[in-house]
Structures are given as C-alpha cells and as structure tokens.
C-alpha cells in the first residue's frame, strides 16, 4: 500500500511539474517576445508599414 501511494504521488508530481513547466516556458517566451505573431498581428503590421492595400485586405487581387 505504501508503494502504491508513493507511485501515485510521483505520477501526480510529474504531471503537475510538466504542466507547470510548460506554462512557465510559454510565459517566458511570451514575455521575451519570441512567440510567433498571429495572422491579425501580421496583417496589422503589414498595413501599418504600407505593404498591404485595401484591395488585398478585402480579398481582391
């Protein structure tokens, strides 16, 4: 019974550690600005820099 509790505690700690580590890593990437931008951000930057015109934004060629 003692061994079963130890294995269960280990597995629970492993799961919590993996989830917590992934969340911490994601937060660090986001804080450092290393996350890739989403499509809306890319379109906004391109529009601000003049790379997109209104026809391209409306889906026309």
Rosetta blueprint (number, residue, H / E / L):
1 X L
2 X H
3 X H
4 X H
5 X H
6 X H
7 X H
8 X H
9 X H
10 X H
11 X H
12 X H
13 X H
14 X H
15 X H
16 X H
17 X H
18 X H
19 X H
20 X H
21 X H
22 X H
23 X H
24 X H
25 X H
26 X H
27 X H
28 X H
29 X H
30 X H
31 X H
32 X H
33 X L
34 X L
35 X L
36 X L
37 X L
38 X L
39 X H
40 X H
41 X H
42 X H
43 X H
44 X H
45 X H
46 X H
47 X H
48 X H
49 X L
50 X L
51 X L
52 X L
53 X L
54 X H
55 X H
56 X H
57 X H
58 X L
59 X L
60 X L
61 X L
